[in-house]
Amino acid sequence: MLPRSGDILHVTREASVQFASPILFRVIRVHDWPTYDGWVWLDGYQLNGAGDAVARRSIFVQISGLRRIAGAAEGVRPARTQMRPPDPGRRRNNAARAPRAHSGRASTVTAR
């Protein structure tokens, strides 16, 4: 499985010996750089347990050692922001704005 932008991956020692301590990684970009068969360069963010980005990294890993946790649409956690319901007591009245005054000068171009 070739990772895609937005995927959340569990990267362990199976992907590369440098990951003796596993990490969560959100993919930004998969490079098409020539490399060894079955290996790939990934750009992305290392995530903490809450799913927050803590470091931007480029990693060189074996594709077969990556475990996909979530796709781009699934994500790790729900969004933090929520839409507030409209406040009926607050109104925006654009009609109350005064129109812009025009300088009255006309610019003309005369052809010779």
C-alpha positions in Angstrom: 0.0 0.0 0.0 1.6 3.3 -1.1 0.6 6.0 1.4 -1.3 9.1 0.2 -1.4 12.6 1.4 -3.4 12.9 4.6 -2.9 9.2 5.7 -2.1 8.6 9.3 0.6 5.8 9.6 2.0 3.8 12.5 5.7 3.7 11.8 7.7 1.0 13.6 11.0 -0.8 13.4 9.4 -2.9 10.6 9.5 0.2 8.4 13.1 1.2 9.4 15.5 0.5 12.2 15.5 4.1 13.3 12.0 3.7 14.6 12.7 1.4 17.6 10.2 3.6 19.4 7.1 3.7 17.1 5.6 7.0 16.0 2.3 8.2 14.5 2.9 10.1 11.2 0.6 12.2 9.1 1.7 12.2 5.4 2.0 15.5 3.6 3.8 14.2 0.5 5.1 11.0 -1.0 8.3 11.7 -3.0 8.8 10.1 -6.4 12.6 10.2 -5.9 14.4 7.1 -7.2 15.4 4.8 -4.3 15.7 1.1 -3.5 12.8 -1.2 -4.5 10.1 -1.1 -1.8 11.4 2.0 0.0 10.0 5.5 -0.2 10.7 9.1 1.2 7.7 10.6 3.0 7.2 14.2 4.2 4.8 14.8 7.1 4.2 15.5 10.7 5.0 13.3 13.7 1.9 13.2 15.9 1.6 12.9 19.7 -1.0 10.6 21.4 -3.7 13.3 21.0 -3.1 13.6 17.3 -1.4 16.9 17.5 1.6 17.6 15.1 4.7 17.9 17.2 7.5 17.8 14.5 7.7 18.1 10.8 9.9 15.2 9.4 11.1 13.6 6.2 11.4 9.8 6.7 12.9 7.0 4.5 10.9 3.8 5.1 10.0 0.4 3.7 6.4 0.5 2.4 5.7 -3.0 3.6 6.5 -2.0 7.2 3.9 0.8 7.3 0.6 0.4 9.0 -2.3 2.7 8.0 -4.2 3.9 11.0 -6.6 6.3 9.2 -7.1 7.8 5.8 -7.3 11.5 5.0 -11.1 11.7 5.4 -11.2 9.6 8.7 -8.6 11.5 10.7 -7.4 10.8 14.2 -9.8 12.9 16.2 -12.9 15.0 15.7 -12.4 18.6 14.7 -11.9 21.0 17.6 -14.0 23.8 16.3 -17.8 23.7 15.9 -20.2 26.1 14.3 -22.1 28.2 16.8 -25.8 28.6 16.3 -26.7 32.1 15.1 -27.5 34.6 17.9 -31.0 36.1 17.2 -30.1 39.2 19.2 -27.2 40.1 16.9 -28.1 41.5 13.5 -25.9 42.7 10.8 -27.4 45.6 9.0 -25.6 46.5 5.8 -28.3 49.0 4.8 -27.2 51.4 7.5 -23.8 51.9 5.9 -23.4 55.3 4.1 -22.6 55.1 0.4 -19.1 56.1 -0.6 -18.7 59.6 -1.8 -17.5 60.1 -5.4 -14.9 62.7 -6.0 -16.8 64.2 -9.0 -13.7 64.3 -11.1 -13.9 62.5 -14.4 -10.8 61.2 -16.0 -10.7 61.5 -19.7 -8.1 60.4 -22.2 -7.8 62.4 -25.4 -6.5 60.8 -28.5 -4.2 62.9 -30.7 
